[in-house]
Structure formats: structure tokens, C-alpha cells
């Protein structure tokens, strides 16, 4: 059994990508803790402050999940700013899905790389500010790379192309979760 911890990005809410993760967790009857927050202005100006901000929210969600389902394995699923939870995931050897991780921030990339637990990184090649394909490959973790995908993973062209990408992301998350907790 899995405890899914859904960690938002900078908008502080669960959006499309995390909604899809929620559905994949619900299909597995996993307990889900979804985090929301008010993002402090300028939080990305200081890695230590960003990591501490995210850590506080994620630790509280992990505690709540443990109360509800003490035998379930926690799995972090984080978007963007939420990937500052990588340090906590490393400390606790937690498996994680990192949606558009902030790989240009060494503290995030190093924690992902050093974590021995299974991890899936999902990013787009047009997300030049946060995604670095070389860094992603160097982590040695499972990858889903969206060619020409932005920070929201949307590429150029019709919305249908984006919905196809969302389907690919959902399928990758399903496979990742099934590998952690095989269906019975």
C-alpha cells in the first residue's frame, strides 16, 4: 500500500499534473495527502529558505499520512517548487516522482542523484530555466522527457498534443507506482 504525498509548485495548488497523479493514486486505493500553500514572495531567491519552506509542509503531510495509514509506503509526487523536497526524500530514502524538477538548482539535482530510492523525473526540453537534460541523465534515474515541452510540459501546436503528453505522464506515473506496489 502507498501513501501519496502531492506537493505543489509555485502556484501553491494542485494543478493538472498533480490531479493526474491523484487519479493514479486513487486507482490504487492509496491514501493521498495533498498540500497547498501560499508561496512566499521571492522564495526562489534563497535555496535554503525554499527547502525549509517545502520541508515543513511535506513533513506535516508525512505525519498525517502515517497516522491514517501507518503501514503504507510514502511516495512523494512534487511539481517544480515542491521538488525542494528532494533533500527530505534523500534523508528518508523515499521514492518520488519529480514533475518539472528544478534541476538547475544544484541542491535539488544533487539530492535527487544521491537518493537510492526509485525516482521518476519528468521534464520538457523547452524549460531552459529549470530543466537540464544533461543533469537529468546524470542522475541515473528514470526519465520521461517531453521534447519541446515547457515548464507545464506543453509544447507548440494544438492542445491535442498536450493532452497526449498528459496521457504519457499519467502512464509513466502508473508504471512507476506499479513497480513500487505491484497490483494484486
Residue, then its C-alpha position, 0 to 999 in steps of 0.5 A: x500500500x502507498x501513501x501519496x504525498x502531492x506537493x505543489x509548485x509555485x502556484x501553491x495548488x494542485x494543478x493538472x499534473x498533480x490531479x493526474x497523479x491523484x487519479x493514479x493514486x486513487x486507482x490504487x486505493x492509496x491514501x493521498x495527502x495533498x498540500x497547498x500553500x501560499x508561496x512566499x514572495x521571492x522564495x526562489x531567491x534563497x535555496x535554503x529558505x525554499x527547502x525549509x519552506x517545502x520541508x515543513x509542509x511535506x513533513x506535516x503531510x508525512x505525519x498525517x499520512x502515517x497516522x491514517x495509514x501507518x503501514x503504507x509506503x510514502x511516495x512523494x509526487x512534487x511539481x517544480x517548487x515542491x521538488x525542494x523536497x528532494x533533500x527530505x526524500x534523500x534523508x528518508x530514502x523515499x521514492x518520488x516522482x519529480x514533475x518539472x524538477x528544478x534541476x538547475x538548482x544544484x541542491x535539488x539535482x544533487x539530492x535527487x542523484x544521491x537518493x537510492x530510492x526509485x525516482x521518476x523525473x519528468x521534464x520538457x526540453x523547452x524549460x531552459x530555466x529549470x530543466x537540464x537534460x544533461x543533469x537529468x541523465x546524470x542522475x541515473x534515474x528514470x526519465x520521461x522527457x517531453x521534447x519541446x515541452x515547457x515548464x507545464x510540459x506543453x509544447x507548440x501546436x494544438x492542445x491535442x498534443x498536450x493532452x497526449x503528453x498528459x496521457x504519457x505522464x499519467x502512464x509513466x506515473x502508473x508504471x512507476x507506482x506499479x513497480x513500487x506496489x505491484x497490483x494484486 
